């Protein structure tokens, strides 16, 4: 699922590190989207993971859903 909120693009998945297929699907979608549309920030919202990735020339912030919810309030 890809959503747009201002110039923030995000994907949502329960566990990004579950397997390489999940990782490739979630990061690949953001990489493709960033090549098509202007993007200030790319996020993957997960259940409890937090890290920063660099994939396909873009930075992707992985953030737990509880932290993301606190930021939008």
Beta strands, then each sheet from edge to edge (+ up, - down):
strand 1: 2-5
strand 2: 8-12
strand 3: 41-46
strand 4: 51-55
strand 5: 58-64
sheet 1: 1+ 2- 3- 5- 4+
end
